[in-house]
Amino acid sequence: MEKSKRQQSTSSNNYPNQKRNKTEVTTDRLSTEIITDFEDLSNELIYEIFELLDFYHVYQAFYSLNTRFNNLITNSTLPIDINLSSISKSNFEQYNKDIILPNKHRIHSLHISSPCLYDHVSSPIRILSQFLHLKKLTLDNIESTYVESILPVLSSLPHLFSLSIDDVGYIQNETILHQHIFSLSALKFCQLSWKRCSHYNLKSFIIKESSPIEHLIINGTIFIDQFAWLLSYVPKLRRLHVNNVSHLIGHSEKTYSIILNNLTHVSLGLGLIHFDQFERMITDIFHSVRVLHILIRFAVDERYTNATQWQQLILSHMPNLRIFDIRHEHWPIHTTTTIFNNNDIHQVIFHVPIEQFRSPFWVERQWFFTQLYYEQQHSNRTIFHSTNPYRRKSYTLRGGLNEIMDPNTPTIHLKSVQDVQIQNEAELVNCKYFFPNVTTLTLENGFSNKYQSSAINLNRVLPLIHLTKLILDCRYLSVTNLIELLRFAPNIHTIKFNSLPRYKTDSKSIEENQTFQLVSSTNIITNVTFRRRYGLDKLKVLMALYPRVQNLTVHICAQDLKTAVQFILEKRKQNANKYLHSLCFIGGRKIWIKRINALISSEALLDDYMLKTVDNNLYLWC
């Protein structure tokens, strides 16, 4: 936002010794208030305030304000956290010149997420070895070629203790990746995420010393025959999360007995792993585990819901276990049917002998479980899970679930849950749960226009004012209900459309609606994603609803490319969407780059920008 610069101060050295000027203001109630100007605060107090803010926002607000604040920013020895996850190309170049390059020795944290920024000639990753005091590095949406070039450089950063890499490409050599990461001498936290990886080439490697990593998160697939020996490189591990441990057909399993005495917290997603395979994993590795979270999907082995099997395994190999959190989702392969007089057909589905989990062994440990039946049109599902959420961060209100609950049961507050998915709006009516700290809400296909006030119903189970992210996967939600929802949730900054809301009236009438205009003028939504292909008319309506959008992702056909790009960039040029600086076309191809370049040049839509294709997406950064 444009701001008028205050008159430049001649010196900042006199401020600490000056007496703070205070102004007495008479209010309507004839009482007096003492008002202190921000500029009258001491340097020490201002620095404390700066530490609570994103440093880029500090730079935007104060760098050019006057000489004193410029000196406070540039002459300080305080550490700087650089977050480049949402910044325009021109702003980055100025920020890089004013702050990053002159203060490489002060930078303790660096976060990059724009695919185009990695290509920029002044990208920080090109001088990464000069950030000698860097402690935390987060690289999102990075291609594997950059990952391979950056990894050897990380060894020159002696203070790096936190590393997060989200790879959007295809990792050719996972062995080299792990070898470099496990060789980092100060690394304590590591999070690795990838879409595709060549696990067939994962081989053992040699490192000089064992890795100091204590917290490891792998958002990808690890095959069970590689699991134990990979952990053998991290003997100091305390917390482990792997979202998919799977079995590679044709590969023989190996037994590794490793000592991980510090490993107390484990969270695993299991896919196509038989119980005896999982049992060997527990026996070999998890001797000291105190907290165990397990999600089992697609596994048809019914021993996962056998109380005796679990009791023997826990007593023999996990004597320190105090939290046991399990979720087993079962799709029966072989089912029988029952036909009633009304010709309704019901499948007979897998049944967990729940009474086995009510023996003294389970009750004494306060471990309780329930079984839910999820009815679908063509197939049914059984969900067996722990009833105590144990600080679980996500929860799903499912439609078609048969769950027996005492109607006199008081409302249960699930304070740990931050992400709620609602599959059926009817579940809100008599819901016994309340989620006071939810920030992310997903509305799925069972959510529709059946109930007149969706926002009021939602407020019964979660405070909408706390929401920051909204995901819409409900094709029957109307634009009217969406606008009402956004009116009650003013703090949402990210919205994702997996399907677009419907509307019957013309777009002009919608945009002239008073509530639409109110929400448009007050919402702070900066990140918008349209996952499916839609007509330009719907895109126009929703773009008008989010005038402060900074990052826009759309899915369009090749024949609509010209009109869509022209509309979006003209709106930006006209200041209707003046904050937009990042545009992603899902399914975009390299041949589109030439067409977009020609359009931008002929219409003079942009002065300075970059185009790039990554993993079947086309990115425009301006």
C-alpha positions in Angstrom: 0.0 0.0 0.0 1.2 3.4 -0.9 2.2 5.5 2.1 3.6 9.0 2.4 7.0 9.2 3.9 7.5 11.1 7.1 10.1 13.8 7.2 13.5 12.3 7.6 15.0 12.5 11.1 18.4 13.9 11.3 19.7 11.3 13.9 18.5 8.2 15.7 21.2 8.5 18.4 19.2 10.9 20.6 16.1 8.8 20.9 17.1 6.6 23.9 17.9 9.7 26.0 14.8 11.7 25.1 11.9 11.8 27.4 8.8 10.2 25.8 6.3 12.8 24.7 2.8 12.1 25.9 -0.4 13.6 24.7 -3.5 14.0 26.7 -6.7 13.4 24.7 -10.2 14.3 26.0 -12.7 11.6 25.1 -16.5 12.0 24.7 -16.9 10.9 28.3 -14.7 13.8 29.5 -12.0 11.5 30.7 -8.4 11.7 29.7 -6.2 9.1 28.0 -2.4 9.0 27.8 -1.4 8.3 24.2 2.2 7.4 23.4 3.3 7.7 19.7 5.0 4.6 18.3 8.0 6.6 17.3 8.5 7.7 20.9 9.1 4.1 22.1 12.6 3.1 23.0 14.8 1.2 20.5 14.7 -1.9 22.7 11.0 -2.0 22.8 10.7 -1.5 19.1 13.1 -4.4 18.5 10.8 -6.6 20.7 7.8 -5.6 18.5 9.8 -6.3 15.4 10.5 -9.8 16.6 6.8 -10.5 16.7 6.3 -9.6 13.0 7.3 -11.1 9.7 10.6 -9.3 8.8 9.4 -8.5 5.3 6.4 -6.6 6.8 8.8 -4.7 9.0 10.8 -3.8 6.0 7.7 -2.7 4.0 6.4 -0.5 6.9 9.6 1.0 8.3 12.6 0.8 6.0 11.8 4.0 4.2 9.9 5.7 7.0 12.8 7.9 8.3 16.5 7.7 9.1 16.0 6.4 12.6 13.9 3.4 11.5 16.2 2.7 8.6 19.1 2.6 11.0 17.2 0.3 13.4 16.7 -2.2 10.6 20.1 -2.0 8.8 22.5 -1.5 11.8 21.1 -4.1 14.0 22.8 -7.4 14.9 19.5 -9.2 15.6 18.8 -12.3 13.5 16.6 -12.1 10.4 14.1 -14.6 9.2 13.6 -14.4 5.4 10.3 -15.7 4.2 9.9 -15.5 0.4 6.8 -17.7 0.2 4.6 -14.9 -1.1 6.4 -12.0 -2.7 6.3 -10.3 -6.2 9.2 -10.4 -8.5 9.9 -6.6 -8.3 9.5 -6.6 -4.5 11.9 -9.5 -4.2 14.6 -7.8 -6.2 14.4 -4.7 -4.1 14.2 -6.7 -0.8 17.2 -8.7 -2.0 19.2 -5.6 -2.7 18.2 -3.7 0.6 18.2 -6.6 3.1 19.3 -10.1 2.0 22.6 -9.3 0.3 23.9 -6.8 2.9 22.8 -9.0 5.8 23.8 -12.5 4.9 25.5 -12.9 8.2 22.3 -12.1 10.1 20.0 -14.5 8.3 18.9 -17.4 10.5 16.0 -18.7 8.5 15.2 -18.9 4.8 11.9 -20.0 3.2 11.4 -20.2 -0.6 8.3 -21.6 -2.3 8.0 -20.0 -5.8 9.3 -22.3 -8.6 10.3 -19.3 -10.6 12.4 -17.9 -7.8 14.8 -20.8 -7.9 15.6 -19.8 -11.5 16.1 -16.1 -10.7 19.7 -14.9 -11.3 19.7 -13.4 -7.8 18.0 -16.4 -6.1 19.4 -16.9 -2.5 20.0 -20.6 -3.3 22.8 -19.4 -5.6 24.7 -18.0 -2.6 23.5 -20.4 0.0 27.0 -21.2 1.2 27.4 -17.6 2.3 24.6 -17.8 4.9 27.0 -19.0 7.5 24.6 -18.5 10.4 21.6 -20.1 8.7 19.7 -22.4 11.1 16.5 -23.2 9.3 16.0 -23.9 5.6 12.6 -24.5 4.0 12.4 -25.3 0.3 8.9 -25.8 -1.1 8.0 -26.6 -4.7 11.6 -27.2 -5.6 12.7 -29.4 -8.6 14.9 -32.4 -8.1 17.7 -30.9 -10.2 18.0 -28.0 -7.7 17.8 -30.4 -4.7 20.7 -32.4 -6.1 22.8 -29.2 -6.6 21.9 -27.8 -3.2 22.5 -30.8 -1.0 26.4 -30.7 -1.3 26.3 -27.1 -0.3 24.5 -27.7 3.0 27.6 -29.2 4.5 29.1 -25.7 4.6 26.4 -24.5 6.9 27.6 -25.4 10.4 24.6 -24.2 12.3 21.8 -25.7 10.1 19.5 -27.7 12.5 16.2 -27.7 10.6 15.7 -28.7 7.0 12.4 -29.1 5.1 12.3 -30.1 1.4 9.1 -30.4 -0.7 10.2 -31.8 -4.1 7.7 -31.4 -7.0 9.7 -33.5 -9.4 11.1 -37.0 -9.7 14.0 -37.9 -7.4 16.4 -40.0 -9.5 18.8 -41.0 -6.8 17.3 -41.2 -3.3 20.5 -42.7 -1.9 22.5 -39.5 -2.6 19.7 -37.5 -1.1 19.8 -39.4 2.2 23.6 -39.6 2.3 24.0 -35.8 2.1 21.2 -35.1 4.6 22.4 -37.7 7.2 25.9 -36.3 7.0 24.9 -32.8 8.2 26.6 -32.4 11.5 24.1 -30.0 13.3 20.8 -31.2 11.8 18.1 -32.0 14.4 14.9 -31.7 12.4 14.3 -33.0 8.9 11.1 -33.1 6.8 11.2 -34.7 3.3 8.2 -34.6 0.9 8.1 -35.9 -2.6 5.6 -36.8 -5.3 7.5 -39.5 -7.0 10.7 -41.3 -6.1 12.8 -44.2 -7.5 12.9 -46.5 -4.5 14.3 -49.2 -6.6 17.7 -47.5 -6.5 17.8 -46.9 -2.8 21.0 -48.5 -1.5 23.1 -48.5 1.6 25.7 -45.8 1.9 28.6 -44.7 4.1 28.7 -41.6 6.3 31.6 -40.6 8.6 29.5 -40.2 11.7 25.9 -41.1 12.6 23.3 -38.4 12.0 22.2 -36.2 14.9 18.6 -36.0 13.6 16.1 -36.3 16.4 12.9 -35.6 14.5 12.3 -37.1 11.1 9.2 -36.7 8.9 8.9 -38.5 5.6 5.8 -37.6 3.5 6.3 -40.2 0.9 6.6 -44.0 0.5 9.2 -46.1 2.3 9.2 -49.8 1.5 9.4 -52.1 4.5 12.6 -53.8 3.4 14.3 -50.4 3.4 12.7 -49.1 6.6 14.9 -50.4 9.3 18.3 -49.9 7.7 17.4 -46.4 6.8 16.7 -45.7 10.5 20.0 -47.3 11.5 21.6 -44.0 10.2 19.7 -41.9 12.8 20.4 -43.6 16.2 19.5 -40.4 18.1 16.0 -40.3 16.7 13.2 -39.3 19.1 10.2 -38.7 16.8 9.3 -40.4 13.6 6.5 -39.9 11.1 6.2 -41.8 7.8 2.9 -41.4 6.0 3.2 -44.6 3.9 5.1 -47.7 4.7 4.5 -50.2 2.0 5.6 -53.5 0.6 7.4 -53.8 -2.7 6.3 -57.0 -4.5 9.2 -59.2 -5.4 11.6 -57.8 -2.8 12.6 -60.1 0.1 12.4 -58.7 3.6 15.4 -58.2 5.7 15.7 -58.3 9.5 17.5 -55.5 11.2 17.8 -55.4 15.0 18.7 -51.8 15.7 18.9 -49.9 19.0 16.9 -46.7 19.0 16.6 -46.0 22.8 15.5 -42.4 22.3 12.7 -43.2 19.9 9.6 -42.5 21.9 7.0 -41.1 19.4 6.1 -42.9 16.2 3.4 -42.2 13.6 3.0 -44.5 10.7 0.6 -45.0 7.7 0.6 -48.6 6.6 -0.4 -49.7 3.1 -0.5 -53.4 2.0 1.5 -54.5 5.1 0.4 -57.7 6.7 0.3 -57.8 10.5 3.2 -60.3 10.8 5.4 -57.9 8.7 4.4 -55.0 11.0 5.0 -57.2 14.1 8.6 -57.8 12.9 9.0 -54.1 12.5 7.9 -53.5 16.1 10.2 -56.3 17.3 13.2 -55.0 15.5 12.9 -51.2 16.1 10.3 -49.9 18.5 11.6 -51.2 21.8 11.3 -47.8 23.6 8.2 -46.3 22.0 5.8 -44.5 24.4 3.4 -43.0 21.8 2.2 -44.9 18.8 -0.2 -43.6 16.1 -1.1 -46.0 13.3 -3.3 -45.5 10.3 -4.0 -48.7 8.3 -5.6 -48.5 4.9 -6.2 -51.2 2.2 -4.8 -53.9 4.5 -7.2 -56.9 4.5 -5.4 -58.6 7.4 -8.0 -58.8 10.2 -5.3 -59.4 12.8 -5.0 -55.6 13.0 -8.3 -55.6 14.9 -7.4 -58.7 17.0 -7.2 -57.6 20.7 -5.1 -60.6 21.7 -2.5 -60.1 19.0 -2.1 -56.5 20.1 -1.9 -57.3 23.7 0.8 -59.9 23.2 2.8 -57.5 21.0 2.6 -54.6 23.4 3.5 -56.6 26.5 6.4 -58.4 24.8 8.0 -55.6 22.8 6.5 -52.2 23.8 6.5 -52.2 27.6 6.7 -48.4 27.8 3.7 -47.7 25.6 1.3 -45.2 27.2 -0.6 -43.9 24.2 -2.0 -46.3 21.6 -3.9 -44.6 18.8 -5.1 -46.7 16.0 -7.3 -46.2 13.0 -8.1 -49.2 10.7 -10.2 -48.6 7.6 -11.5 -51.8 6.0 -13.1 -52.3 2.6 -14.4 -55.9 2.5 -13.6 -57.9 -0.6 -16.0 -60.7 0.0 -19.5 -59.6 1.2 -22.9 -61.1 1.5 -26.2 -59.2 1.0 -29.5 -59.2 2.7 -32.7 -58.3 0.8 -35.6 -56.8 2.7 -39.2 -56.3 1.8 -38.6 -52.9 0.4 -35.9 -54.3 -1.9 -33.2 -52.4 0.0 -29.9 -54.3 -0.3 -27.5 -54.1 2.5 -24.0 -55.5 2.6 -22.9 -57.6 5.5 -19.6 -55.9 6.4 -16.5 -56.7 8.4 -17.2 -56.7 12.2 -14.5 -56.1 14.8 -15.0 -58.1 18.0 -15.1 -54.9 20.0 -15.8 -56.6 23.3 -12.2 -58.0 23.2 -10.9 -54.5 23.6 -12.8 -54.0 26.9 -10.8 -56.4 29.0 -8.8 -55.1 32.0 -5.7 -54.8 29.9 -7.3 -52.0 27.8 -9.4 -50.4 30.5 -6.5 -50.1 33.0 -4.5 -48.1 30.4 -7.6 -46.0 29.5 -7.5 -47.2 25.9 -11.0 -47.2 24.4 -12.2 -48.0 20.9 -15.2 -47.9 18.7 -16.4 -49.2 15.4 -18.2 -47.2 12.7 -20.1 -48.5 9.7 -19.8 -46.2 6.7 -22.6 -47.0 4.2 -22.1 -46.2 0.5 -24.1 -47.0 -2.6 -22.0 -49.7 -4.0 -19.7 -50.7 -1.1 -19.5 -50.3 2.6 -16.6 -49.6 4.9 -15.8 -50.3 8.5 -13.7 -47.9 10.6 -12.2 -49.2 13.8 -10.5 -46.4 15.8 -9.4 -45.1 19.2 -12.0 -42.9 20.8 -9.5 -40.8 22.6 -8.0 -38.6 19.9 -4.7 -38.2 21.7 -4.1 -34.7 20.4 -5.1 -35.7 16.9 -4.9 -32.7 14.6 -7.6 -33.8 12.1 -11.1 -35.1 12.3 -13.8 -36.2 9.8 -17.5 -35.9 10.4 -18.7 -38.6 8.0 -22.1 -39.2 6.5 -23.8 -42.6 6.6 -22.0 -43.6 9.8 -23.9 -45.8 12.2 -22.5 -44.9 15.6 -24.2 -45.6 18.8 -23.9 -42.7 21.2 -25.8 -41.8 24.4 -28.1 -38.8 23.6 -27.3 -37.5 27.1 -23.6 -37.4 26.4 -22.3 -33.8 27.0 -20.5 -31.9 24.2 -17.0 -33.2 23.8 -14.3 -30.5 23.2 -11.5 -31.7 20.9 -9.0 -29.0 21.5 -6.1 -30.5 19.6 -8.0 -30.7 16.3 -7.0 -28.1 13.7 -8.4 -29.6 10.5 -12.0 -30.7 10.2 -13.6 -32.5 7.1 -17.3 -32.6 6.9 -18.8 -35.2 4.5 -22.4 -34.6 5.4 -24.1 -31.5 6.6 -26.7 -33.5 8.5 -23.9 -34.5 10.9 -23.9 -31.0 12.2 -27.4 -31.1 13.6 -26.8 -33.4 16.5 -23.1 -33.4 16.6 -21.7 -34.1 20.1 -18.2 -32.7 19.3 -17.0 -29.1 19.4 -13.6 -28.1 17.8 -12.5 -24.8 19.4 -9.2 -24.5 17.6 -9.9 -25.5 14.1 -8.2 -23.4 11.4 -8.8 -25.5 8.3 -12.3 -26.6 7.1 -13.1 -29.0 4.2 -16.7 -29.3 3.0 -17.2 -32.5 0.9 -20.0 -33.6 -1.4 -22.5 -34.4 1.3 -22.6 -30.7 2.1 -25.3 -28.9 0.1 -28.1 -26.4 0.2 -30.5 -28.6 2.2 -30.1 -26.5 5.3 -31.0 -22.8 5.1 -28.1 -21.4 7.2 -24.9 -23.4 6.7 -22.9 -20.9 8.6 -25.0 -21.1 11.7 -24.9 -24.9 11.7 -21.1 -24.8 11.3 -20.7 -22.4 14.2 -22.3 -25.0 16.4 -19.3 -27.3 16.0 -16.5 -24.9 15.3 -15.9 -21.1 15.6 -15.8 -19.9 12.0 -14.0 -16.8 13.0 -10.8 -18.9 13.7 -10.7 -20.3 10.2 -7.8 -19.4 7.9 -8.2 -22.1 5.2 -11.3 -23.3 3.4 -11.4 -26.3 1.0 -14.6 -26.8 -1.1 -15.3 -30.2 -2.6 -19.1 -29.9 -2.6 -20.6 -29.5 -6.0 -24.1 -28.5 -4.6 -23.1 -25.6 -2.4 -24.6 -22.3 -3.7 -22.8 -19.1 -4.2 -25.2 -17.5 -1.7 -24.2 -20.0 1.0 -20.5 -19.5 0.2 -20.8 -15.8 0.6 -22.6 -16.2 3.9 -19.9 -18.6 5.1 -17.2 -16.1 4.2 -19.0 -13.3 6.0 -18.9 -15.4 9.2 -15.2 -16.3 8.6 -13.4 -13.1 8.0 -9.9 -14.5 8.7 -9.7 -17.0 5.9 -6.7 -16.3 3.7 -6.6 -19.4 1.6 -9.5 -21.0 -0.4 -9.4 -24.1 -2.6 -12.2 -25.1 -5.0 -12.2 -28.7 -6.0 -15.6 -28.0 -7.4 -17.3 -24.6 -8.0 -20.4 -23.4 -6.3 -23.6 -23.1 -8.3 -25.7 -20.1 -9.0 -28.9 -19.6 -11.0 -29.0 -15.8 -11.5 -26.7 -13.9 -13.9 -23.2 -12.9 -12.7 -24.0 -9.2 -12.8 -26.8 -9.7 -10.3 -24.6 -11.6 -8.0 -21.8 -9.0 -8.0 -24.4 -6.3 -7.3 -25.7 -8.1 -4.3 -25.0 -6.1 -1.1 -23.6 -9.1 0.9 -21.3 -10.0 -2.1 -20.0 -6.5 -2.1 -19.5 -6.5 1.7 -17.5 -9.7 1.6 -15.5 -8.6 -1.4 -14.5 -5.4 0.3 -13.6 -7.0 3.7 -12.2 -10.5 3.1 -8.4 -11.0 3.3 -8.2 -14.0 1.0 -4.8 -14.0 -0.8 -4.5 -17.6 -2.0 -7.1 -19.0 -4.4 -7.0 -22.4 -6.2 -9.5 -23.7 -8.9 -8.6 -27.4 -9.3 -11.1 -28.2 -12.1 -11.8 -26.6 -15.4 -14.5 -24.0 -15.4 -15.9 -21.4 -17.7 -14.6 -17.9 -17.8 -18.0 -16.6 -16.5 -17.6 -18.4 -13.1 -13.9 -17.3 -12.9 -14.9 -13.7 -13.4 -17.5 -13.8 -10.5 -15.1 -15.4 -8.1 -12.2 -13.2 -9.1 -14.4 -10.2 -8.2 -15.0 -11.8 -4.8 -11.3 -11.9 -4.0 -9.7 -8.6 -5.0 -6.7 -9.1 -2.8 -5.6 -12.4 -4.3 -1.8 -12.7 -4.5 -1.4 -16.4 -5.6 -3.9 -17.8 -8.1 -4.1 -21.3 -9.4 -6.5 -22.2 -12.3 -7.2 -25.1 -14.5 -8.2 -24.1 -18.0 -8.4 -25.6 -21.5 -5.9 -24.7 -24.2 -8.7 -22.9 -26.2 -9.5 -20.7 -23.2 -5.8 -19.8 -22.5 -5.8 -16.5 -24.3 -9.1 -15.1 -22.9 -8.3 -16.3 -19.4 -4.8 -14.8 -19.3 -6.0 -11.6 -20.9 -8.8 -11.2 -18.4 -6.7 -12.0 -15.3 -3.8 -9.7 -16.3 -6.0 -6.9 -17.5 -7.8 -7.0 -14.1 -4.4 -6.7 -12.5 -3.3 -3.9 -14.7 -6.6 -2.0 -13.9 -5.8 -2.5 -10.2 -8.9 -4.6 -9.7 -6.6 -7.4 -8.6 -3.5 -5.3 -8.2 -1.9 -7.6 -5.6 -1.7 -10.7 -7.9 1.9 -11.7 -8.5 1.8 -15.5 -8.9 -0.3 -17.4 -11.4 -0.3 -21.2 -11.9 -2.0 -23.0 -14.8 -2.7 -26.6 -13.9 -1.8 -28.8 -16.8 0.1 -26.0 -18.5 2.5 -27.1 -21.3 5.7 -25.6 -22.6 4.1 -24.6 -25.9 1.9 -22.3 -23.9 4.9 -20.1 -22.9 5.3 -18.8 -26.4 1.6 -18.0 -26.7 1.5 -16.2 -23.4 4.7 -14.2 -24.2 3.1 -13.1 -27.5 -0.1 -12.1 -25.7 1.6 -10.1 -23.0 3.8 -8.3 -25.5 1.0 -7.4 -27.9 -1.3 -6.2 -25.1 1.4 -4.7 -22.9 0.0 -6.6 -19.9 3.2 -6.9 -17.9 6.6 -5.2 -17.8 8.6 -7.7 -15.8 7.8 -11.4 -15.3 9.0 -15.0 -15.5 7.4 -18.1 -17.0 8.3 -21.7 -16.2 6.8 -25.2 -16.5 7.2 -27.6 -13.6 5.6 -31.1 -13.3 2.8 -30.4 -15.9 2.1 -26.9 -14.4 2.9 -23.5 -15.9 3.9 -20.7 -13.5 3.9 -17.0 -14.1 5.7 -14.8 -11.6 5.4 -11.0 -11.9 
